[in-house]
Amino acid sequence: QLHLTMSEKNELSKSLGMVQKELQEKESEMIREISEYQDKLHQAEKDHQATLTEVNRKNKVEIQACQDKVNSLEHFISSQKMEIEHLKSNKEELNNFLKEANRTLGELQKIKVR
């Protein structure tokens, strides 16, 4: 009986040793995989940050270009408003001149008719 029990103990010890070895191998494999995934995650985060930085840079450039265009258009609109006011003033002067010329012409025609 003792011999049988010792034999079972040896078999169980062997099995336990094999299970422990298998668990250690699986643990090592899992640690390696975790390390690989962490490296991939770190690289993905770096790539993502680089992409964000580039997109932000491009957006700033585009925003500045749009702001410059807005400023240019505002300046153009302002100069056009000034030109319109100048043309209105000229039109009024010309209308006054035309009225005066017509009045003078009318007086000259009256003098001529007499």
C-alpha positions in Angstrom: 0.0 0.0 0.0 2.8 2.3 0.9 4.6 1.5 -2.3 1.3 2.3 -4.3 0.8 5.5 -2.4 4.4 6.6 -3.0 4.0 5.7 -6.7 0.8 7.8 -6.9 2.6 10.6 -5.1 5.4 10.5 -7.6 2.9 10.5 -10.5 1.0 13.4 -8.9 4.3 15.3 -8.3 5.2 14.7 -12.0 1.8 15.9 -13.1 2.0 18.9 -10.8 5.5 19.7 -12.2 4.2 19.5 -15.7 1.2 21.6 -14.9 3.4 24.2 -13.2 5.8 24.2 -16.2 2.9 24.6 -18.6 1.5 27.5 -16.5 4.9 29.2 -16.4 5.1 28.9 -20.2 1.7 30.3 -20.6 2.5 33.1 -18.2 5.7 33.9 -20.1 3.7 33.9 -23.4 1.1 36.1 -21.9 3.7 38.5 -20.5 5.3 38.6 -24.0 2.0 39.2 -25.7 1.1 42.0 -23.2 4.5 43.6 -23.9 3.9 43.4 -27.6 0.4 44.9 -27.3 1.7 47.7 -25.0 4.4 48.5 -27.6 1.8 48.5 -30.4 -0.5 50.8 -28.2 2.4 53.1 -27.5 3.3 53.3 -31.2 -0.4 53.9 -32.1 -0.6 56.7 -29.5 2.6 58.3 -30.9 1.2 58.0 -34.4 -2.2 59.5 -33.3 -0.4 62.4 -31.5 1.7 63.1 -34.6 -1.4 63.1 -36.8 -3.3 65.4 -34.3 -0.3 67.7 -34.3 -0.1 67.8 -38.1 -3.9 68.3 -38.4 -3.8 71.1 -35.8 -0.9 72.8 -37.7 -2.8 72.6 -41.0 -6.0 73.9 -39.4 -4.0 76.9 -37.9 -2.6 77.7 -41.3 -6.0 77.4 -43.0 -7.6 79.5 -40.2 -5.0 82.2 -40.7 -5.5 82.1 -44.5 -9.2 82.5 -44.0 -8.7 85.3 -41.5 -6.4 87.0 -44.0 -9.0 86.6 -46.7 -11.7 88.0 -44.4 -9.5 91.0 -43.6 -8.8 91.6 -47.3 -12.5 91.4 -48.1 -13.4 93.8 -45.3 -10.8 96.2 -46.6 -12.2 95.8 -50.1 -15.8 96.4 -48.9 -14.7 99.5 -47.0 -12.9 100.9 -50.1 -16.0 100.1 -52.2 -18.2 101.9 -49.8 -15.9 105.0 -49.9 -16.0 104.8 -53.7 -19.8 104.6 -53.7 -20.0 107.7 -51.4 -17.6 109.5 -53.7 -19.7 108.6 -56.8 -22.9 109.7 -55.1 -21.3 113.0 -54.3 -20.1 113.4 -57.9 -23.6 112.5 -59.1 -25.1 115.1 -56.9 -22.6 117.7 -58.1 -23.3 116.8 -61.8 -27.1 116.9 -61.2 -26.8 120.3 -59.7 -24.6 121.4 -62.5 -27.1 120.0 -65.1 -30.0 121.8 -63.3 -28.0 125.0 -63.4 -27.1 124.5 -67.1 -30.7 123.7 -68.0 -31.9 126.8 -66.1 -29.3 128.9 -67.9 -30.3 127.3 -71.3 -33.9 128.0 -70.5 -33.1 131.7 -69.8 -31.0 131.9 -73.0 -33.8 130.4 -75.0 -36.3 133.0 -73.6 -33.9 135.8 -74.4 -33.4 134.4 -78.0 -37.2 134.2 -78.5 -37.7 137.8 -77.6 
